[in-house]
Amino acid sequence: MFQKQIIMRKVMYSLIPIFILSVYLYGLKALELIAVSFLFGIGTESIFLKKKNKKVSEAVLVTCALYAMSMSPGTPLWIAAIGITFGVSMGKMAYGGFGRNIFNPAITGRLFIYIAFPNMTNKWLIPGNFGMTDGIAGATPLEILRNEGIPKFTDLLLGTRPGSMGESSGILIIAAALYLLYTKTASWRSMGSTLVGYFLVQTLLFSFDLGANPLYGVFSGSLLFISVFMVTDPVSSPKKNGSLIAYGLLIGVSVALIRTFSLFPEGTSFAILLGNTFAPLMDEIIGKARVGEVKS
């Protein structure tokens, strides 16, 4: 049924603990959003490939998984369906399918509904107890930081705080990063440079009382999640080692600047699409000086 892709399968393995946590935190709501994301994501790609008589790629499973984990647990199912359909069709298949897309399709879909339905995609729920605790959660850690407060660091590590379904547990995301690096599935260059770029600029801003505490900023919002799973996407990121570092730095710096100076409390999606835009140019410029370099 699916075109076998070992790298994508390893990414799915790394996401299993995060999936389990999301179900514990939000119960049926998480399961419904996951099901809708996979159903419409796989369905959209299969429609595009039907005339070509090709199998659906396992990469679409990763797209659906990352998209689902980036969802606010209170997002209406029909909006989630629109987002993943747009992401797969316009962010991937419109360019010719796997390996040809310029932009990360999961981020493309997430950002589309974030802009199109801003009041319906940021419904944060109280996490825990398999979603049995009813009610709308208070401020997310990023909103707390913006208001010069300090979120509980244990909540940031364990994931027991309001936010997107799979982006809340620092411990599980770090564990996934170690697995992906150990199996050489992801590049440490883009992953590390994203965090370094953010941390350096955010530290500078914080020293002038212009931004949030950089350490809390790394574990708040989706920065850690996108650094491990989105920035390291082998298709939409550069291919040269040097350009991978420049690519990560661009994204990390952009996140710090967007979070500090824009109206948006989070800037990761915008930063990734900005990085995707310049990825081919980075390979062109840096690649000329280092011909034959292979990404690891």
C-alpha positions as CSV (number, residue, x, y, z in Angstrom):
1,M,0.0,0.0,0.0
2,F,2.8,2.4,0.9
3,Q,6.1,3.1,-0.8
4,K,8.7,1.9,1.6
5,Q,10.9,4.7,3.1
6,I,13.2,3.6,5.9
7,I,14.1,7.1,7.1
8,M,10.5,8.1,7.3
9,R,9.6,4.9,9.2
10,K,12.3,5.8,11.8
11,V,10.8,9.2,12.3
12,M,7.4,7.6,12.9
13,Y,9.0,5.3,15.6
14,S,10.4,8.4,17.3
15,L,7.0,9.9,17.5
16,I,5.3,7.0,19.2
17,P,5.9,8.1,22.8
18,I,4.7,11.6,21.9
19,F,1.5,10.2,20.4
20,I,0.9,8.2,23.6
21,L,1.4,11.3,25.7
22,S,-1.0,13.3,23.5
23,V,-3.7,10.7,24.1
24,Y,-3.1,10.8,27.8
25,L,-3.3,14.6,27.8
26,Y,-6.4,15.0,25.6
27,G,-8.0,11.6,25.2
28,L,-10.7,11.3,22.5
29,K,-10.0,14.7,21.2
30,A,-6.4,13.7,20.4
31,L,-7.5,10.4,18.8
32,E,-10.1,12.2,16.6
33,L,-7.6,14.8,15.4
34,I,-5.0,12.2,14.6
35,A,-7.5,10.1,12.7
36,V,-8.8,13.0,10.7
37,S,-5.2,14.1,9.9
38,F,-4.2,10.7,8.6
39,L,-7.5,10.0,6.8
40,F,-7.5,13.3,4.8
41,G,-3.7,13.4,4.3
42,I,-3.4,9.9,2.9
43,G,-6.6,10.3,0.9
44,T,-5.3,13.6,-0.7
45,E,-2.0,12.1,-1.8
46,S,-3.7,8.9,-3.1
47,I,-6.0,11.0,-5.3
48,F,-3.0,12.7,-6.9
49,L,-1.2,9.4,-7.4
50,K,-4.1,7.4,-8.6
51,K,-3.7,8.3,-12.3
52,K,0.0,7.7,-12.1
53,N,-0.6,4.2,-10.6
54,K,1.9,4.9,-7.9
55,K,1.9,4.0,-4.2
56,V,1.4,6.5,-1.5
57,S,4.8,7.4,0.1
58,E,5.5,6.7,3.8
59,A,6.5,10.3,4.0
60,V,2.9,11.3,4.0
61,L,2.5,9.4,7.3
62,V,5.2,11.6,8.8
63,T,3.5,14.7,7.4
64,C,0.1,13.7,8.9
65,A,1.8,12.8,12.3
66,L,3.6,16.1,12.6
67,Y,0.6,18.0,11.5
68,A,-1.6,16.3,14.0
69,M,0.9,16.9,16.9
70,S,1.1,20.6,16.0
71,M,-2.7,21.0,16.4
72,S,-4.4,22.8,19.3
73,P,-6.5,20.1,21.0
74,G,-9.6,22.3,20.6
75,T,-9.3,22.6,16.9
76,P,-12.6,21.6,15.1
77,L,-12.2,18.5,13.0
78,W,-13.3,20.1,9.8
79,I,-10.7,22.8,10.1
80,A,-8.0,20.1,10.7
81,A,-9.2,18.3,7.6
82,I,-8.9,21.5,5.5
83,G,-5.4,22.1,6.8
84,I,-3.9,18.7,6.1
85,T,-5.6,18.6,2.7
86,F,-4.1,22.0,1.8
87,G,-0.7,21.0,3.1
88,V,-0.4,17.8,1.2
89,S,-2.0,19.1,-2.0
90,M,-0.5,22.6,-2.3
91,G,2.7,22.1,-0.2
92,K,3.7,18.8,-1.7
93,M,1.8,17.3,-4.6
94,A,1.4,20.5,-6.6
95,Y,5.2,20.4,-6.9
96,G,5.3,16.9,-8.2
97,G,5.2,14.8,-5.0
98,F,7.8,13.4,-2.6
99,G,11.3,14.8,-3.2
100,R,10.2,17.8,-5.3
101,N,8.3,20.0,-2.8
102,I,10.0,23.2,-1.7
103,F,8.0,23.8,1.5
104,N,7.4,21.5,4.4
105,P,3.8,20.2,3.9
106,A,3.0,19.8,7.5
107,I,4.0,23.4,8.3
108,T,2.2,24.6,5.1
109,G,-1.1,23.1,6.3
110,R,-0.7,24.2,9.9
111,L,0.1,27.8,8.9
112,F,-2.7,27.9,6.4
113,I,-5.4,27.2,9.0
114,Y,-3.6,29.3,11.6
115,I,-4.0,32.4,9.4
116,A,-7.4,31.5,7.9
117,F,-9.0,30.5,11.2
118,P,-7.0,32.3,13.9
119,N,-9.8,32.3,16.5
120,M,-10.6,28.6,16.1
121,T,-7.1,27.0,16.0
122,N,-5.8,28.3,19.3
123,K,-8.2,26.7,21.7
124,W,-6.1,25.4,24.5
125,L,-7.6,22.8,26.8
126,I,-6.6,21.7,30.3
127,P,-4.2,18.7,29.8
128,G,-4.2,15.4,31.7
129,N,-6.3,12.5,32.7
130,F,-7.1,11.4,29.2
131,G,-8.9,14.6,28.4
132,M,-11.5,14.0,31.1
133,T,-10.9,17.5,32.7
134,D,-13.3,19.8,31.0
135,G,-12.6,23.5,30.5
136,I,-10.5,26.0,28.6
137,A,-6.9,26.3,29.8
138,G,-5.4,29.6,30.8
139,A,-2.3,31.1,29.1
140,T,0.2,29.0,27.4
141,P,3.9,29.1,28.5
142,L,4.7,31.5,25.6
143,E,1.9,33.8,26.6
144,I,3.1,33.7,30.2
145,L,6.7,34.6,29.1
146,R,5.4,37.5,27.0
147,N,3.7,38.9,30.1
148,E,7.0,38.6,32.0
149,G,5.9,35.6,34.0
150,I,7.7,32.3,34.5
151,P,6.0,29.0,33.7
152,K,6.8,25.9,35.8
153,F,9.8,24.2,34.3
154,T,8.7,20.8,35.3
155,D,5.5,21.2,33.3
156,L,7.7,22.2,30.3
157,L,9.7,19.0,30.7
158,L,6.9,16.6,31.3
159,G,4.4,18.2,28.9
160,T,1.6,18.8,31.5
161,R,0.9,22.3,30.3
162,P,-1.4,23.9,27.8
163,G,-0.3,23.9,24.2
164,S,-0.3,21.9,21.0
165,M,-0.9,18.2,21.3
166,G,2.6,16.9,20.8
167,E,4.9,19.8,21.4
168,S,4.7,20.1,25.1
169,S,7.1,17.4,26.6
170,G,10.7,18.5,26.5
171,I,11.9,15.1,27.7
172,L,10.1,13.1,25.0
173,I,11.2,15.4,22.3
174,I,14.9,15.2,23.4
175,A,14.6,11.4,23.6
176,A,13.3,11.4,20.0
177,A,16.2,13.7,19.0
178,L,18.7,11.3,20.5
179,Y,17.2,8.4,18.6
180,L,17.1,10.2,15.3
181,L,20.7,11.3,15.7
182,Y,21.9,7.9,16.8
183,T,20.2,6.2,13.8
184,K,21.6,9.0,11.5
185,T,18.0,9.9,10.5
186,A,18.3,13.6,11.2
187,S,21.2,16.1,10.8
188,W,22.7,17.5,14.0
189,R,23.8,20.5,12.0
190,S,20.4,21.9,11.2
191,M,18.9,20.7,14.5
192,G,21.7,22.2,16.7
193,S,22.2,25.4,14.7
194,T,18.5,26.2,15.0
195,L,18.6,26.0,18.8
196,V,22.0,27.9,18.9
197,G,20.7,30.7,16.7
198,Y,17.6,31.2,18.8
199,F,19.5,31.0,22.1
200,L,22.2,33.5,21.1
201,V,19.8,36.1,19.8
202,Q,17.2,35.6,22.5
203,T,20.0,35.9,25.1
204,L,21.1,39.2,23.5
205,L,17.5,40.5,23.5
206,F,16.9,39.3,27.0
207,S,20.0,41.2,28.2
208,F,18.3,44.4,26.9
209,D,15.0,43.5,28.5
210,L,13.4,43.0,25.1
211,G,12.5,39.3,25.1
212,A,11.7,36.3,27.2
213,N,14.2,34.2,29.2
214,P,16.0,32.1,26.5
215,L,16.1,28.9,28.4
216,Y,12.4,28.9,29.1
217,G,11.9,30.0,25.5
218,V,13.5,26.9,24.1
219,F,11.1,24.6,26.0
220,S,8.0,26.8,25.5
221,G,6.0,26.7,22.4
222,S,7.1,24.5,19.5
223,L,10.7,25.5,19.1
224,L,12.2,22.3,20.4
225,F,9.6,20.2,18.4
226,I,10.3,21.9,15.1
227,S,14.1,21.8,15.6
228,V,14.0,18.0,15.9
229,F,11.2,17.1,13.4
230,M,10.6,20.0,11.0
231,V,14.0,21.7,10.4
232,T,15.6,18.3,9.7
233,D,13.1,17.4,6.9
234,P,15.5,16.0,4.3
235,V,13.4,17.3,1.3
236,S,12.7,20.9,2.2
237,S,16.1,21.6,3.9
238,P,19.4,22.2,2.1
239,K,21.7,19.3,1.1
240,K,25.1,20.6,1.9
241,N,26.7,20.5,5.4
242,G,27.6,24.2,5.5
243,S,24.2,25.3,4.2
244,L,22.5,23.2,6.8
245,I,24.1,25.2,9.5
246,A,23.2,28.5,7.8
247,Y,19.7,27.2,7.4
248,G,19.3,26.3,11.0
249,L,20.7,29.6,12.2
250,L,18.3,31.5,9.9
251,I,15.3,29.7,11.4
252,G,16.5,30.0,15.0
253,V,17.2,33.8,14.7
254,S,13.9,34.3,12.9
255,V,12.0,32.6,15.7
256,A,13.6,34.9,18.3
257,L,12.9,38.0,16.3
258,I,9.3,37.1,15.5
259,R,8.5,36.1,19.1
260,T,9.9,39.3,20.4
261,F,8.8,42.0,17.9
262,S,5.7,40.7,16.1
263,L,2.1,40.3,17.1
264,F,2.4,36.5,17.0
265,P,3.4,34.8,20.3
266,E,5.0,32.0,18.2
267,G,7.1,32.3,15.1
268,T,8.3,28.8,14.3
269,S,6.0,28.2,11.3
270,F,6.9,31.4,9.6
271,A,10.6,30.9,10.3
272,I,10.5,27.4,8.7
273,L,8.8,28.6,5.5
274,L,11.4,31.4,5.4
275,G,14.2,28.9,5.7
276,N,12.5,26.6,3.1
277,T,12.5,29.6,0.7
278,F,16.2,30.2,0.9
279,A,17.3,26.5,1.2
280,P,18.0,26.1,-2.6
281,L,19.9,29.4,-2.7
282,M,22.0,28.4,0.3
283,D,23.0,25.1,-1.5
284,E,23.8,27.1,-4.6
285,I,26.1,29.6,-2.8
286,I,27.7,27.4,-0.2
287,G,27.7,24.3,-2.4
288,K,30.0,25.9,-5.0
289,A,32.7,26.3,-2.5
290,R,32.3,22.7,-1.2
291,V,31.5,20.5,-4.1
292,G,30.6,16.9,-3.3
293,E,29.8,17.4,0.4
294,V,27.2,15.0,1.6
295,K,24.7,15.7,4.4
296,S,24.9,13.4,7.5
